[in-house]
């Protein structure tokens, strides 16, 4: 199982690339969770940078913590 956490305004991986990854995972029958954070850039969890988003940092951290529970 795969977990992807992504900001929708990330200039490093644009949404068309994220959609392509989702399509590839689906076609190869990989089970995955994908969380998209609207209007959030790449450095959403990097303290001290202009793009840091504390709300998204907390949400993505919660996703990371609960992910292993969904594996079993």
N, C-alpha and C positions, 0 to 999 in steps of 0.2 A: 504494500500500500504506500502511496506517495502523498505528501502534503506540500501544497504550494501556497505561499502567502505573497500577495502581490499588490502593489499600489497602481491604480489605473493610469496615473500620469507619470509613471516611471519612464524616463527617456532611455534607460539602458535596455529595457525589454518592453517594447510597445505592445498594445493589446492584440494586434494581429499576430504577433509572435506567441503570445500567451494562448490565444485561440488555437494556433497550430500545434502547440504542445498538448493542449487538451484533446485535440483531434487525434494526434499520434498515440497518446495514452489510451484513448477509447478504442482505436483501431487495433491496438495490440493487447486489448483486454486487461490493461493495468487498472486496478482499483485505485482511485485517487480522490482526495478532497482538495478543492481549490477555493481559497478565500480571497476575494477581491476587495480592496479598500479604495473607495472612491476619492478622487482628487488628492491622492497621496503619492509621493515620489519614492525613489529608490531607497533613500536613507531614512526611512520612516522610524527605525528603532535606534538610530545613532545619536546618542546624546551629544549636545554641543554643536550640532550642525544646523543650518537654517531650515532644512526640511524635516527636522525631528518633529514627530507628531505623537504626543504623550498618550492620547486616546487610542490611536492605532497600535502603539507600542504595547499597551496593556492588553488590547484585544488579541493581537497576534501572539503575545506570550501565553495568554490563556489557551489559545488554539494549540500551541506547541505542547503545553502541559497536559491537555486532555487527549491529544492525538494517540499516545500509546494505549489508552483505555479503549479506543475504538478498534485497535488491532486485534483484541482478544475477545 
